[in-house]
Amino acid sequence: MGEYWRLAADVTVTVSAARAVFLDVVHDRYAMLSPAQNAAFVGWLGERGAPMPAACRSALADRLGLDDAERIVPHRVSVEVPCDVTNPGLPEVPASLGDAIAVARTVLRARRMLRRLSLHANLERRRSALASCPRRAHPQATSLAAATYQAVRQFVPARRVCLLDSLALVDWLEDQVDGVQLVLGVTAYPFGAHCWVQTRQALLGDEPDTIGRYAPILHIGG
């Protein structure tokens, strides 16, 4: 079970290797505190109802614009990350030309959206899609649709990038998104960020040993 905290409508924080990492979705940026401020902030996360340390309030006001940080009550969010290495993964499916063309259209459309719209706008579009599933999808159908995407993705003339492919995969799943989650995660040492798509039972393309390195910092859907 992974967890992170929501500090404001568009600001979340997680702890990786004892370091707090902040995500400001609206401004598409990550931030960390100095070692001394970090120790105080991580300690504050574990306390209930205590005021945020003054040095942390000042730093977060400067870096993330949280001017009312002294009144913030962190909201803990839990997300199940299915990183069991015994998971069989996606099924093997035949790759057809029609599927390759359809996936290419989906990926290129998602790439255009990423170039035209902010991260926040892109995530909100997928949040709406994940929240308005027209019918209950069968887990096997979801896995087959994801497997088709992965089988033909190599033929799409666009560089693989985790954020692009995660957004495109959500788009590709269409009416098979019941129970699907889009997750953003980070590592503090060395700093790294990753994005993936999953259900509560399985990853829809990534390997468990890859995802296991990342602490979730935001998720939508499911």
N, C-alpha and C positions, 0 to 999 in steps of 0.2 A: 504494500500500500504506500503510495507516495502522497505527499502533502505540500501545500504551499499556503500562503496567507494573502488575503485581499486587503490592501490598505486604503484604497480609494476605488472609484468606479473603474478606472483604467490603469491602476498601479497595483502590481502584485510583487510578492517577494518569496523566495525559497532559500533554503540553506543547503549548500553543497560544500563538503569538506570543511565544515564549521564556519564557512563564509556566507553572509547574506548577499544574495544577488537580486537586484530589483529590475523589474520590467515595466517600462512606461509605454503602453501600446500606442497611445495617441501620437507620441513623438518618436515611436519606433527606436527606442534606445534602452540599453542596459546600464546599470550603475552598481558600484560597490562602495563601501565606506572604508575609511582608514582602519588599520588593525585595532586601534584603541576604540574607535567608534563602533566598529563591527562587534567587538566583544560585548560592549554595553547594549547594543541593539539586539543581538542574539539572546542575551540574558533577559532583556525586556520581553521578547516574544514568549518566553516561558513563564512569565508572570501574568496573573489575571488582575486587570484593573489598575495596574501601576502606571503612572505617567511616563511617557517616553523621556529618556535622558535628554537634557538640554542640548548637548553637543550633537546628538542624533537629529533632533528637531531642526537645528540650524543647517546641518549638512543636507538633509532631505528637502528643506525649503530651497536651498541653493541649487541642488541637482535635479530635483523632480517637481519643484513648485508646490510641495505639500506645506503650505503656510500654516495650516491649522493642525499640524502634526501632533501637538500636545493633546488633542481631543480624539485622535484616531484609536479605535479599538480594532485590533487585527482580527479578521474573520478567517478561521481555519477552513481550508478546502481540501477534501480527500479525493484521490483518484486512483483507481486500481490499474496498475500497469502489468499486463500479462507477460512477464519475462521468464516464464518457466521454460528451461531449455529442452524439456521433453515434448514441448508443443510440436506437432508435426508440421506446422507451417501451412502455407497455401497449397492447394492441390495443383497438379500439373494439368494444364489445359492446352489444346492445340491453338496455334496462332494463325489467324486468318487475315487476308488482305483487308477485308471489310473492317475487322476490329482494329487493325493498325491505322487505317484512315480515320476511324471514329475517335480513337485515342489521341491521334495527332491533332485533330480539331479541338479536342477538349484541352490538351496541354497548351496549344498555341493561344487559345482563347483565355486560359488562366494566366498565361504570361502577359498578354495584352492588359488584362485587368490589373496585374501587379505593377505594370509600368504606369498605368493611368491613375490608379487609386492608391490611397494610403494603406498601410498594413491594417490599421483599425477598420477601414471600410471593407477591405477584403475579408477580414475575419467576421465582421458583422453580417456580410452576405452569406457566409457559410453557416454562421450561427442560426440565421433564419431558416436556411435549408435543412439543417439538422433538427430544428425544432418543429418543422412542419411536415414530417414524414406522412404521406397520405395513407399508408397502410403498414401493417406490421411485417417487416421483412424476415424471411427465414435465414438463420445464420449461415447455412450452406450456400444460399443464393448470394449473400454478401461476400463470402469467401471466393466463390466462383467469379463474381464480377471483379473483385480485386485481383485475382489471379490472371484474368484476361488482360487487365491493365498492365500488370507487371510483365506479362509474357511478350507484349508487343511494344512496350515503352522504348526499347532499344532502337526501334526503327523511326522514332520521332526526331526530326532535326532541331532539337533543343537540348541544351546541356542539362543534365540532371542536377537539380538543386532541391534540397529537402522541402523547403517551404513551397516552392512551385509545385512539386509533385504531390505534396500533401493536399494542397488546395485543389489541384486538378483531379486527384483521386476522389475527393469528396464530391466534386462535380460529376465525375464519371459514374459513381455509385447511384446517383439520382434517387430512385424510389427504394433503394436497398440500404438506406442510411439509418434505419431504426437500430438504436443501440451503438451507433458509430460515434467515435470521439476523435477530435483533432487535438493533439497535445503538443505543447512547446516545452522544451526542457533545456537545462543548462548544466555545465560543469564549471567549477570555479578555478581549478588548477589542473592544466592550463585552462583559461577561459574558453568555452566553446558553447555553441547553441545548436539545437537540432529540433526538427519538427517531424511528427509522424502521425499516422492514422491507425486506430485500433478499435476493437470492440472490448468488452470486459473479458472476453475469453481468448482473444488472439490478436497478434499484430498483423497488419494487412500489408506487409511488404518488408519491414525491417527485421533484422536478426535480434534475438533476445540479448546477446552479449553486447551488442551496440547500444541498445536502448537502456540497458542496465547501468550505463555510466552516467546517465542524465537524471537530474532531479527535476520533476515537473514544476513549471512555474506558471502555466496557464493551460486550461483545457476548455473546449466547448463541445456540446452535444452529449448524447448518451445518458 
